[in-house]
Structures are given as C-alpha cells and as structure tokens.
Amino acid sequence: MQIIKFLLFLLSMLGYSSFVRIKTHIPKYFIYIGVISFQVILLFLASLYNYLPEMSIIIYFIGLGLFIYLVTLNKSVFTAIFDNISIISIGMLFYLLVYIISLWNLKLTHYDNFTHWATIVKFLFIENRLPEATDTIITYNNYPIGSSLYLYYISKFVGFTDGILMIGQFLMITAAQYSLFNTVKDKRRILPNAIIFSSFGIITYLNFSIRYDNLLVDLLIAVITISAISIIYDYNQNYLQYSILLSLVLSLLVMIKASALLFVIITVIIFLIYYGKNLKYNRSLKYYLSPLFLTLPFILNKVWSLHVKAVFGKMVIKKHELSSGSLSKIMEGKITENQIVILKQYIKTVFSFETKSTIQISIIFLVSFVLILFFGFKYKKWSHNILIFSVNLLVSLLYYIGNLIMYLTAMPYQEAKYTAGFERYVLTVIVINFGSFIIHWIREMDDVFYEKNYMRRNNKSFKNVFNKKLYENSTMMFLIIFLGFIISDTNGMIKQNKNITIEQKNLQKIVSKKKLNKGKYLIISDNKTIIDNYFLMYYSRYQLWNVHIDVRYDFMVSEKKFKQELNGYDGFILLDNHYTFKANLKKITHKNFSPGYYSVTSINYVDQ
C-alpha cells in the first residue's frame, strides 16, 4: 500500500513539472528543483498562519489534478514532455531506483537526526504546526525548517517511516543534481553527461562521513547551491522566468539552514555581475524587473527571524550562534587561552593530510590547476579559467574563516578543542567547489571539441581515430566510476544499518509494542559510551516522543537509595543485561528481570 502512495506522490510531482514545462520556457533540468522550492515556500507561508495540513492537501491534490488533466484532456501535449530515451533519462532513473530501493527499509542512526533533523519532522507530522516555546521536545527552535517541511509533506501522504524521510531528502538532492545537465552545451555528446554522472558517484565518497541515510543538510545545501549556479549559466534567455526560478531555489536554500545565507549572498553577487554585463544589451522592462525577485530569499530569511523572535523571545535555544561580543574581541586580536587552544587545533586539523577533507579539497584544486595549465598551454585559454579558480579559492577561504569563527565564539569548548564535526561542516564547501569545477570544465571541454558546429557533430566528428577511441574509452570509464561508487555506497549503507547497537534494536522493539509517550521513564543500559555522548538520551526521547527521559548506567547505590530513585519514575526500560541494575532489582524483588519495559507500580518489593 505504501508503494502505491509513493507512486501517487510522484504523479502529483509529475503533474506540476509537466504543467511548468508546457507553460514556460524553463528547461526540464531545472523544473523539479523549482517545483520543490515553490512547494516548500507555500508550506512555509502556510505554517506561519497554522494552515500547514490544509496547504499540504491543496498542493498534493492540485498536482494530481494537473496530472489527470494532462493525461485525459491533453494527451498529445503530455506525451511531448517526455524525452526520447537517452543516457541522462536512463541514468537518472537508475540512480533514483537504486537509492529508493536501498533507503526504503533503512533506519535513521546518526546522532544529529535525534537532536534535531528527524525530531522536527516528527513534530510537524504529529502536531501539524510549527513548534512553540512550550514544545521542549525541539532542542534547537531557531533552526530554519525548509527541508523539514518537504519531508513533512511527503510523509503526510506516503507515511511516516525513516525510509520515506530519507527518500524525501534524496529526491531533493537528485532534483538539484539534475540541474547540472543543463550546463552541458551540446546535450547530444555523451562524454560531458557521463562526467556529470561520475561526479554524482564521487560525491558519495566526499559525503562518506554522513552518507544519504540521514536527514542532515550539509550536502543538501551544497547541491542546491550548485543548482543555483547552474541556473545562472543559462540565464541569457527569458530573464523574468529565470529570475523567478533562481529566487525560488535560493529561497529554499536559505530556509534549510541559516549558514546557507553566505552561499545565497555569493550567488546573488555572481548574478548581479552577470546582469550588469548584459544590461546594456537588454532594455526591456522584464530585464529591469528581474533582479527584484532576488530579494525574496532575504525577505523569507527575515520573516523566519521575526517569527522565532515573536514566538520564543528569550527562550530561543541556539547552537553555533556567533557572539558579536566575542567576535569583536577576536577582530581586535584579544583571544582567551581556550581560544588559542581551539585556534591551534583548528589550524592543525586544516593543514593535516591525515584529515580526510583536507586531502579531498587539495585534490580538487590540484586537478583544476593542472587543467588550467593544460587548457592554457594547449588552447591558449587562461583568463576565464584562472578567474573561476580564484573565485572558488576565495569562497573556500571565506568559508574556512567563518567556520573557525564559529569554533572560537559559538561552539562549547569541550567540542571546539577537538574540532568536533569538522568533516561535516567542510563537506559543504568541498562539494560546492567540486560541483562548480565540474560545470566549468565540461563547458571548457565542449569548446575545444574538434567540430565546433553542434549541428554538424556526429560519430565521425573527430580529428582522428585515436581521439575517437579516447572519447569512447573515457565515456565508458566515467560511467563505470558512477556505477561503482553508487553500488558501493548503497551496499555500505545497508551493511552499516545492520550494525546498530543492541540497545537501539531493543528500544525499537519495545516502542513498537507499547505506547509510552506520557509519564517519566528511566532508560537503563550498560553501554557507557552511548550514554556519555548523549546519543541514547536523544534517541530515547525521539523513539518515546517524551522529554521526561533519564538514561543511566551507574547504579552503585544502597538498596534504600535505589528504591527511592526507582519510585521517581512511572516505569523503566532495561535495554540490556545491566549486571548492577539487575542485581539491585533482584535484592528488592527476589526476581530476575530480562530486557524490556516494566511499570514501577507493577514491581512488588519484598520487605527486608
């Protein structure tokens, strides 16, 4: 039944994308991310006025209505939206199917899913509204909710399961990645498209630290940024439509995470530079109006800030929020001893080749530098290539500096001194660099093909047989890279998902049998690690949907103290064979207890 619901959801999406493609001149590659962005904006605005479920229903059924209309009343137009079978359509369909099948039955395991990302989606799904100050289950109530709203939307009509949430996030990622194919100048050439597919596979390696089996947004904001950059490359047509599309995508970006505002600003600056260069060639009213739409992301960002301030006031729970006081002292050169420790550790991490992200970004820039030399000496193309390289280098430098400031002024010292989460945070700028270089170099490659006239290109359009063989072998190699990486990644996720702790498995079983979302509960485990790092606490709160949860592993107390502590709860969940807890329990009950849930009132104490 859930498969049918999922297919209906896809038909609703297809209804929108088909309608937009017929009624506008926007290329098909941009339509899916544009539609998702538009839907999220509508959901966001509706959520501010407590009409979230109503808007979801409207969006869903309008999409189905459009699909039915195009099939039954306009068949000839509807069939025209489908392409002939091509490497892009086959590759994207394969890409989607492999990950949808792989993610369908997986469970969320990453720590930050339960501190926020999955928690906020579950809250939206249950409550059908935005959190308020009294909703203490939400740890970070000032985080934007862009991606969460889309996951709420798909779960509302397909079902709330871990797998569906992960698939919803993957649909957003693939919609953004699909944009890259529009940057290929000659769509009939297989090699540039094969390179883009291989980049999708390589991204799974860059994203290895968190993978696709979670709801974290570090990769998501990177691919949406690349999608926005792809739109600018094709901006020389239909100014108004493209400006609206770009504003929608950037609005989605800024509604996903506050730090994405940096990439929104950079993208808008790039757009304005391009716009300024072309202004003298375009005097139409549409062209003059087009930049105004780029204010939408900033307006929505401000609206969210005002909403947070109005609803939560001083009760805002912030994480990684920069302190202006600390920042000003840093700018003056006044840093504390703790900040010196953090600074040294950060520098050591960034410049160490034992750091995976450092190796990755070094390789990306090294390969690009080699390509600059190749295109420069062989084809005398220098200035534009050096400019693109310099811009990426500057953006990376700004991001690393901003990341350092966050560690110095916003992150708790115990985390910052070990540069906690560094690989995740840097992943975003690594993927943005990688994606933007891929776009640039495949366009440069297209420019130096032997046959310059696109219309005259065919299987004989090569300088010699050697070049033709090189083209064919390179195409095959990049497709193999794509296949190899995604198969390895999906197999790795499935294998990793099987290795969840016994405590997680037992808690899932207990929750599936009993509803314990009211009352105060004690979670017992002898796994000290997942208690000390707070994973079990957040995981238990998410599974039980209850903030009144305590987790413990230390029960070296007297019998009297043990009884008192136990009586402070409505029930307890024993997740494993905790020796000390079971021994204490046996002393006061003369019974053996196996892992499971027990109500405190059901325990019969034996009088001593």
N, C-alpha and C positions, 0 to 999 in steps of 0.2 A: 504493500500500500504506500509506503514511504517513497518508493521508486516512482510510483505514479504521481505523487505530489511533487516530487522533484522535477519530473518531466513537465508538469503543468507550470511550475515556476519558470522553467527555461522557456516555455512557449510564451509566457507573459513578457519575459525579457525580449524574446524574438519579435513580439508584436510591436514593442517600442522601437527596436532597432530597425525593423523593416519600414515602419512608418517614417522615421527620420531619414532613412536612406532615400526613400522615394520623394519626400517633400523638400529635401535640402541638397546642397552640393557638397556636403561634408563626406570625405572618403570613408569607406566602410571600416577602415582600420581604426578610426577614431570614435566610431559611433558607440561601441559598447562601454568604453570608459566614460564617454559623455553622458550616456543614459544613466549609468550607475551614479555619476556625480549629481545629475539632476534629481534622481530619486532620493538620494541622501539629503540634499538641500531641502526638498519638500518635507521629508520626515523630520529634519531638524527644526524647521519653522513650525511644523505642527506640534512637535514635542514641547515647544516653549509655551503653547497655549493649551496643553493637555488634550490634544487630539491625535495622539500617536497611533492608536489602533485604528481609528477611523481613516486616517490618511493612508495607512498600510493597506487597508481593504480597498480604498479608492484606487491607489496605484496598481495594485495587483489585478483587479478586475478590468480596469481600463486597458492594461496590457493584453489580457486575454481577449477583450473585446476587439482591440485593434488586430490581433492575430486572426480571429474568426472573420472579421470584416475583409481582410486582405485575401483570405483563402476563398471565401464564398462569393464575394461580390467583385473581386478584382484579381482573378486568378492570373491573368497574363502579366499584370504588374508585379504580383507577388513572386511568381517564378523568376522574374527578371532580376530579383535581388540576389539570387544565388549565383555564385561563380561557377565557371567550368572547373572540373576537378584540377587542382594544382598542388604543387608541393606545399604551399602555405596552408591551404584548407585541410589537406591530409595530415600535415604535421601538427597543426593546432588541434585538430580533432583527436589525434593520437595522444598528444601532450595532455589534453584535458581528461581523456578517458583513463589514462594510466594513473593520474593523481586522484581523480574522483574515486576510482575503484580502490586505490591504496588507502585513502583517507577515510573512507566510508565508515569503517568499524573501529578506527583508532580512538584512543583515549587521550585527553589532554594530560600532560605530565609536567610541563615546565612550570617552575615556581611562580613566575610573574603572571601566569594565567589566573592564579588564585588570589594574588594580591590585588589585581585589578581587571585585566582584559576579559577574562571569561566571566568574572564576577559581575561586571557592569552589564554584560549582555544578558546574564541570567536574571538580574534585577529588572531590566527593561521587559524581558519576556514575562516575568511573573506579575509585575506591577503595572505594566503598560504606561509608564510615565517616567519622567526624569527624577533622580534622587533629590531628597530634601535633607535639611540639616538633621532630622531625626533618624535618617536611614544610615545607621552606623555600620552596616554591613559593607558599605562602599568606603574603601580605605582612602582613596585619593579623589575627592569630589570635585576638583577643579580641572581634571583631565578632559579634553575635548572628546566628543562621542561620535565622530564621523563614521569610522569603521564599525563601531558597536551598533549603530543604527541600522546599517546594512545587514549585519549578522542577525539582529533582531527581526528584520524584515523577512529574511529567508527562513529563519526558524519558526516564524509565526505561521507560515504556510506549508512548510515541509516537515517540521518537527524539531524539537529542541534536543539535539544529541551532540556530543563532542564532534563526531564526524561531520555532521552537517555544518557546524560552525566553522570547522577548518576548511571545508569545501567552499563555503561562502567567502572566506578570506582569499582562497585560491582563485576564485572567479574574479575577484577584484584585481588580483595580481596579473592574471592572464589577460584581462581586458586592457590593462595598462601596457603590458608587454606587446600586445597585438599592434599597438601604435607604431612600433619600430619599423614594421614592414612598409609603412607609407613613406619612410625616408629613403627607400631604395629608388633610385632614379629610373632604372629600367626594370620594371616588375617581371619581365619575361626571363631575365637572367637568373639562373638557379643558384649560382655561387654566392651572391650577396645575401640571398634569403637563407641559404644553408649556414652562412656565418652567423646570422641573427639567431637561428635555431641553436647553433652550438653555444652562443652566448647564454641562452636560457639554461643549458646544461651546466656551463661553467659557474653560473650564479648559484646553483645548488651547492657547489663547492665553497664559494665565497660565503654562503649562508649556512655553512655546516654547523656553526655553533648553536643555532636555534632551529633551523630547518622549517619545513612547512607545516609540521604537526603541532602548531600552537597558534595563538592569536596575537602575538607580539607584532608591533607595527614598524620595526626598524627597517625591514626590507620593503614593506608596503609603501612607505613614504618615498623610498628611493626610486622604485619603479614608476610611481605616479609622477615624480619629478621628471624622470626621463620621458614619460609620455607627454608632459607639458612641453619639454624641449622639442620633441618630435613635431608637435603642432606648429611651433614657430618656424621650423624648417619649411613647412608647406603653407606659410601664411600669405603668400603672394596672390592668393585668389580669394574672392568672397570675404572681404575684410570683416564685415559685420558678423557673419556666421562664425568665422574663425575666432573672433574676439570673444563672442559669447561662449563658444566651446572652451577656449583657454581659460576664461573666467570660471566656468563650472569646474574644470579639472583642478585649478588652483584653489578653489573654494573647498573642494573635497580634501585636498592636501592639508590645508590649514585647519580643517575640522577634525583631522585624525590625531595630530599631535602639535602642541604649541611650538616645539623646537623647529617644526617644518616651516615656520614663518620665515626663517633665514632663506630657504630654498625658494619660497614664493617671491620674496623680495629680489633675489638674484634673477629669477626667471622673468619677472616684470621688467627689470633693468635691461635684460637682453632683448626683450620685446620692444621696449621703448627705443633702444639703439637702432634696431631694425626698422621700426616705424619711422624714426626720424630720417633715416637714409632714404626711405621711399616716399616721404611726404611730398617732395617736390614733383613726383610723377603722378600723384593722385590728389585730385582736388574735389572729390565727391563728398557729399555730406556724410555718407556712411563711413568713409575713411576717417573723417574728423571725429565722429562719434565713437568709433571703435575702442579707443583707449579708456573711455569712461567705464566700460564693463569690467576693466581690470581692478576697479575699486571694490568689487563685490567680495573677494576673499578677505580684505581688510575690514569691511563692514561686518561680515559674519563673525570674524575673529573678535571684534569689539562687542558685538551682540552677546557672544558667549561669555566674555569677561564681565559684562554688566549683569548677565543672568547669574553667574557664580557669586558676584558681589551682593546682589539683591537677595538671593536665596540663602547663602551661607554666611555672609558677613565675615565676622572674625573667626567663625568656625571652619573656615576653609582649611582643608588638610593638604598641605603642599609637600611635594617631593621634588628635589632637584630644582627648587626655585631660587634664582640668583638673589643674593642680598646686595642691595645697592650700596649699603654702608661698607661691607667687606670689599666690594668691587672698587669703590673709590679709594680705599686704603691701598689696594693692590696697585692701582694706577699710579699712586704716589710713591710706590716702592716700599710700603710698610706691610710686611708679612710676618706672621707669627711663626714660632718654632714648628708647630704642627703643619703649617702650610709649606714650610721649607721641606719637611719630610715628604709631603704629598708631591711637591714640585719635583724633587729628586727622583721619586719613584715613577712619576709620570714620564719624565724625560728618559729614564732608564727603559721604561716599557716601550715608548715610541721608537727609540733608536736601537732596540734589541732585535736581532734577527732570530731570536727564539720566540718572538711574538708573531703569531700567525698572520695577523692583519698587516703588520709591517712588511712581511715578505710579499703578501698579496699586492699591496698598493705599490711597492717598489717594482715588482714585475710589470704591473700595468703601465707605469710611467716609463720604465726602461724599454718595453716593447714599442710604446708610442714614440719615444725618442729615436729608436732605430728606424722606425717608419718615416719619421721626419727626414732623417739623413737619406734614406732610400729614395723617397719622392723628390727630395731636394736635388740630389746629385744626378739622378736619372732623368727626372722630368722637369727640373728647374721650378719646382713648386715649393716655396719657402714660407712666405709671409703669413698666409692664412693658416697653415699647419702650426707654425710657431705661436700664432695668436691663440688658437684653440688649446694648445698645450699649456700656455701661460695662464689662460683663464681657469682651466681645471686645477692647475697648481695653486693659484691664488685662492680658489674656493676651498680646496683641501686645507690650505694653511689657516684660513679663517675658521674652518670647522674645528680643526685641532686646537686652535687657541680658545674658541668658545667652549670646547669640551674640557680643556684644562681649567678654565674659569669656573665651570660647573663643579669640578672636583675640589677646587680651592674654597669656594664660597657656599656651595649648596649641599654637597654630599656629606653624610656623617663621617667623622674622622676614621672610625674603625673600618669603614668600607673604602674610603678615599685613599688611605695609605697603602692599600693593596690594589689600587686602580680597579675596583670591582666593576664588572660589566663592560670593561673597555672594549673587548672584541665586538660586543653587540652594538655599542654606540658608534664605533668607527665603521661598522659594516655599511651603514647608510651612505657615507661619503665614498666608500670604496665602490659600491655598486653604481652610484651616480657617475663617478669617473669612468668606470668600465663601460657603462651604457652609452655615455656621451661620446667616448672614443670609438666605440663600435659604429655608431651612427656616422661620425665624421669620416672614418677610414673607409667604410664601404662606399660612401659617396665619392671619396677621392679615387678609389679603385675603379669605380664606374667611369670616371672622367678619363682614365688613361687606357681604357679598352681600345683595341686596335681599330674597330669600327666605331666611329663617333656618332653616326646617324642611327638612332634607335630603330627606326622603321626598316632599315636595311640589314639589321642583325639577324643571323640565322646560325645553323650549326657549322657553317663554313666561314664565319666571320672571325677568323683567327689569322695571325700573321704567319704562323707555320704550324706544322704537326706537333712539334714539341710543346708549343703554347696551348694547343687544344688538349693534349694529354695532361698537361699540368693543371688546366682548368677542371677537367673531369676528375682527376685524382684528388684535387683539393676539395672539390664539392663533396665527393664521397667521404673524405677524411672528416670534414666538418659535420656531416650528418651522423657519422659513427660516434664522434665526440658527443653530440646531442643525445643519441640513444644510450650510449654508455653511461653518461652522467645521470640521466633521469632514472634509468633502471637501477643503478647503484644507489641513488638517493632514496627511491621508494622502498627498495629492499632493506636499506639501513633503517628507515623509519619504522617499518613493520617489525624488524628484529629488535630495535630499541624499545618499542612499545611493549614487547613481551617481557622486558626486564624490569617492570615496575616492582616496587617493594611489596613484600607480603602484607605490610600494614595498609598500603593503598588498596590492594585486592580485597582484604578483609573488610575494610571500611565501605568499599563499593557494594559488597555483598550485603552487609548489614543495612545500609541505607536503602537498597533496593527492596528489602523485606519490611522495613519499619519506617514510619514517618515520625521523625524526632525533631521537628523544626521549632518546637516550643519547649521551654524549660532550660535548665542549666545542666551541662553534661561534662564529665571528665573523660578524657581520652588517655589511655594508658598504653605505653609502648616501651620496649627496652632498646629501641633504636635511637640512641642518644643524638646521633648526627642530625636526623630529620626533625628533632625537637629543638636542638640548639640553633639551627639555622632558620627556625620558624616555618619551615615547609609544612610540617604536619598540622600546625595551628591553622594556617590559611587554607590548607587543603580540607581540613575537617570542617571549618566554617563554611566553605563552599559546598561541600557534599551535604552537610546537615542543614545548610542555609540558616545559620544561627550564629550570632556573635558571642553568645554566652557559652563559650567553649574554653576549657582549660586542658592543656596537654602536659603530661608529666612522665618522668622515668625514675625519679628518685623517691623511694618510699621507705627510707631508713628512719622510721619514726616509731614511737611507742604505740601499743595497741589502743590506748585511750585517744591519742592524737590521730591515729589512723581512722578510728570511728568518727571522730569529730569532722575530720576532713571529708570523709565519705558522705556523711549526713548533710553536708553543704550542697549536695547535688541531687538532681532528680533521677539521675541514672549515670552509669558509666559504660564505656565501651573498651573492652580488653582486646587489643589488636593482635597480640602475640602471647607467647608463653613467658610473660614477665615473671621471673622467679620470685623476686622480693614481694611484689604485689600479691601474687597468688599465695605465697607463704603467709603473709599477714592476713589475707582473707580466710585462709583455712583455719588460722588460730581463732578467729572470732565467729566462724560459722561451722567449723568441722566438716567442710565440704570442699571438693575440688572444683575449680572453675576453668572452663576452656574458653578460648577466644569467642567473643560475642557481645551482645548488649544485655545489660541487666539493670532493672529498675532498683533503686536503693530501697524502696519500700517493700520489695519482694524478698529482700535478704533477711533471713532470720538469724539474728545474733544469738550466740549461746552464752548464757550467763556464766561468768567466771567464778 
